[in-house]
Amino acid sequence: MRATLLLRTVDRANTLGFIGLGAMGRGMAANLLNKTFAGTQGQYDPSKPKPAFVVYDAYAPALNKFLSEHTRAYAGRDIVPASSPAGVARLAGTIVTMLPSSKEVDEVYLGENGLKEGLESLSDEKRAETLFIDCTTGDREEAIQVAETIKHDLGASMIDAPVSGGVVGAEKGTLSFMVGGPEEAFQRAEPHLAKMGARYIHCGESGHGLAVKICNNLLLGISMIGTAEAMLLGRSLGLSPDLLASIINTSTGRCWSSETNNPAPKATPTVPTPADRGYTGGFLSKLMSKDLGLALTSAEQSGTPLPLGKLTQTLYQRLAAHDEFKDKDFSVIYEYLRQAQEGGFAKKMEGKAKAKAAAGGLGAKQ
């Protein structure tokens, strides 16, 4: 009933929609809502137009939690749930999606009760005013196909806008957006991206935002493994992690993985990392595995050799399949290698002990 009333009384062009209230999406949606509804002093400015906000998530507890947190803060404002992505499309002219993978993008946009179905019930004018901002990190070719379907079948606009900055960046509104799509759509999206992030860069046509994100995360995964190997070798050679990290970070080995997210515990005392809290928080190993898979798919499609990328993907696939590591920050590769080292060393010592015992037994018989 509330959504039906909203549909009748609120200007759709002035209504925002958000789909996907997971670890990243809930912070992004909160910033988009708060900065849309709030004035410069942090309170609603009644002199401005009254935008509405529509949200949807397939996981009902996430949706209910978001509503309970924000409807109290903006009593009397139009913050309502939709029963499906199609419902969001009927109510909102600008819609942000933050989904787990390409599979969900295809379902939410093109599936039953999806966004496409919702638009099909509207006039050509309302379809043309619609802008989709998809922040999912998914398959580039799939994203291009969905954007083409949305444009050619419905006349709506869509950009791919994957993000960098993690959960903390989503909560603080400091994300970086890498955007692919028409220039006109990017310009329309800029005010909304500015509410969720600190940087937003137009990278070119549809799929180019994802191309940049995939390349970046390929390098990130490779550099994290290299940093973990260097830190583990230093530990094995008797170096303290903070000493080694301080020298690396003023030398040619310096990188984000060594300086900001060092995988060795106590390596950067003034900059606590997931390694200092049991590898909790941050970018999960299973998500790194997914992103590396996207890089390898793009490499296969373009005929690009990625020898280090393949090795890195193999290691992160192992982490993603392991209950101890899959939901930990991807810097946990250090702990994985450390355990492998200690296990290998123990086996080596056990083998030497057996060989020595066997030699002693042989000597005694002689």
N, C-alpha and C positions, 0 to 999 in steps of 0.2 A: 504494500500500500504506500509506503513512504517513497519508494522508488518511482511508483506510478505518478504520485503527486509531483515529484521532482521533474519528471519528464514533461509534465504539463506546464509547469510554472517557471522553470529555469532555462536561460538561454544556453543551448547546447554548445555554441561556439565559445562560451565563456566558462565551460566546465572541463575540469581535468579528470582523467581516469588513470588508475595505476593498477597493474596486474602483476602479482608476484611479491609476496611479503616475507621472503626468506631472510637469511642472514644479511644479505646485501640490500634487498628490496625494502625491508622495513625502515632502515635508516634513510634511504633515498626518498621514500614516500613521505616520511616525517618531515624532512627538510623541504620538500616540494610543497607540502601542505602548509607548514608553518610560515614559510617565507611568502607564500601566496596570500594567506589570510592575514598576516601580521603587517603592521605599519612599521615605520622606522624605529619606533620606541618599543617594539616587541608586542604591541597590542593591535587589535583590529582597527583599521582606519575607516570609519563609516562613510567618509567622503568618496571612497573608491568604489568601483563596481563590485558587486557581491559574487565572487566566483563560487562554484560548487565543486565538490570532490567526491568521486566515486571510486570504490576499491573492490577488488576481487582477489581471492586466493582459493585454490582448490582445497587447501587444508583449513578447515573451519576454525580451529583454535587460533591460528595465526591471524585470521581475519577478525575474529571477535576480540582478540587482545589489542589489535591496532585500533579498532573502533572504541573500545573502552578507554584507552589512553587518550584519545584525541577528541572524542565528542564532548567530554566533560570540559576540556580546555576551551572549546569553541561552542558553548551552549547556544542553541538557536540557529547555528549555521548548518548548511547542507553538506554533511559528511555521511554518506550512505553506502551500504554494500550493494553489490549487484549479485544476481544469482548465477551468472555465467559471463564469459567474455562477451557474448553477444549483447548482454544487457549493458555492459560498459560501453560498447560501441554505439548503442542507441542513445545513451545519455551524455557522452563526453565527446567533444570535438578534438581534444588532444589527449592521446593515450600513451603512457609509458609502460613498457613491459620489461621485467627483469626475471628471466626464467632459467632453469637449470641447464638446458641443452637444446640442440636443434629439434629434437623430438618434441619437446614441449612447445617450441615456437610453431612448428607445423600444426600441432593440435589446437593451440590457442588461436592462431590466426585463420587457419583454413579448415579446421575440423568441425564436427557437429556442435552447434551452439557457440561457434567461434566468432571472432571479430568480423570476418568476411560475411558470415550469415547475418550478423547484426546490422551491418551496413546495407545489405541488400534490401532491408525493409524501409530504408530511408530514401528521401528524394535525391536527385542528382546534385542539387545545390549543397545539401548537407554532407553528402559523400565527398564532394570536392573540398569542403572546408576541413576535412578530417586529416590529422597528422598523427602518424605512429612513430614513436621513438623506441626502438628495440635495443636494450642494453645488454642482451644476452651474449655471452661468448660462445658462439656455435660455428657450425660449418659455413664457410664463406659462400660456396655455391648455393647451398640451401637458402641462405639469407637473400641472395640475389634473386632467386626464383620467387620467393615469397613477396619481395618488394615489387617485382614485375607483375605478379598476379594482382596485388593490391592496386597498382597504378592502372594497368590495362583493363582489368575487369570492373573496377569500381571508381576509378578517377581520383582516388585518395593518394596521399603522399606518405612515404616511409623512409626513415633513415636507420642505418645500423650504427649504434653508438656504444660499443663495449667500453668498459671502464678499467682504470687502474687506480689503486689506492686502498683496496681491501675494505674490511668491515669498519675499521676505524675511520677511514676516509669517507665511507658512506654515512656514518653517524655524525661526523663533524662537518660534512658538506664540502670536503676538500678533494673530491675525486677529479681525475682527468678523464675526459671523454675523447675518444678517437672516432670521428664521424665520417661515414660514407653515405653518399646520396646526393640528390640535386642541391645546388647552391641555395635555391629559393627555400627548400625544406629546411636546410641547415639554419638559415636566417630566422625562420619561424620558430625553430626549436631553441635558439640561443637563450632567450629569457628564461626558459624552463631549465635548461642545462645549468645556467648560472645559479639557480637556486639549489642545485644538488652537487655542484662541483666548483673547483677553482680554475680549471682550464678546460677548454673545449676547442678542438682543432679539426677543421674540415680537411680530410685527407684525400677527397676525390669522389668518384662515382660510387654507386652502391657496391658494397663488399670491401671497399678500401679501408674502412674503419676496422673491420675484422682482420684484414690482411696485416695492418700495423700491429694490432693486439697479438695476433698469432706469432708474428716475427719477434716481438718483444718478449713474449713468454717462452719462446724457444730459447732465446739467449739467456733469459733469467734461469731456466732450469739447468742449462749447461754450466752457467757461472756458479750456481749454488753447489753443484757437485764438485766443481774444481776447488771452490773455497773450502768445502767440507774435507776434501782430500788433503789440502795443504794444512788445515788446522789439525787434522788427525795425525799427519806425519810429524808436525811440530810437537804435538803431545808425546808421540812415541820417542822422539829424540830428546825429551826432557825440557822442552820449552813451555813456559807458562802461557796460557791462551791470551791473556791481556797484553803481554809483551809482543808476541807474534802478531796479533791483530794491529797493535799500534804501529808496528813497522810496516806491515803490509799496507795499511791505510795512509801511509805517507810515502809509499813506493809504487812501483809500476803494477803491482797486483791489485791495487785498490779497485773496488767495485761496490755496487749496492749490497751484494750478498756478504761482503766482508765488513762493510762499514755500518750499515743500517740494520741488517738482519743476520748477523754472524751466527752460524750454526753451532758454534762451540759455546757451552755454558761459561759465563764469567769472562767472555772475551772482550766485551765492551761495557765496563762497569757503569759508565755515565749514560749509556744508551741501552737500557734493558731490551732484550729480544725474546721471542717465543722460547728460545733455548733456555732462558733463565726461569721460565715458569712451566717446565715440563713439556715444551713444544705445543702448548695450548694457544688458541687464538691464531690469527694470521690466515695465510692462504693454504688450504688443505692439500695434502699429498695427492688425494684422489682427484682433486680439481686440476692440479698440475699434470697428472697423468692424462686427463681428458684433453687439456690444451695442447700437450705434446702430440697426442693422437691427431688433433686437428692440423697441426703443423705438418705431420707426416702425410696426411691425406692431401693437403695442398701441394706438398713437394712431389707426391706421386702424380697429381694432376698436371703439374707444370714441368715435370721431368728434372727436378732439382735434387742433386745428391745431398743427403744430410747424414753423413757418417756419425758425427757426434750426437746429432739429434736422435738417431735410432738407438744408440747406446743409452742416452739419457732416458728415453722413453721406456726402454727395457727395465731400467732400475726403478723408475717411478711406477711402472705397472706392478712390480713386485711389492712396492709399498702400498699401492692401492688395493692389493689383494690380501694384505696382512692386517688383521684386526688391531694390532698394536700401533700401526703407523698410519693407516688410511685417513683417519680423522685428526691427525696432528699436522702442524705447520710443515710445509714442504722442506724446511731446513732440518727436519728429523732424519734426513738422509745421513747426517753426521752420526747419529745414534745407531742407525742401521749398519753403517760401515764399521763403527766401533765394536758393535756386537759381533760382526763377522770377523774382525781382527782378533778379538779375544777368543772366539770359538776356534778359529784357525790356529792360533798360538797354543791353545790348550791341546788341540789334537796333535800338533807337532811335538809338544812336550811329552804327551802320552806315548806317541810313537817312539821317541828317543828312549823313554823309560823302558818300554817293552823290548826294544833292541838291546839295551844295556843288560836287562835281566836275562834275555836269551843268551847273550854273549857270556854272562857270568855263569849261567847254567852249563853252557858248553865247556867252559874252562874247568868247572868243577868235575865234569865227567871225565875230562882228559887227565 
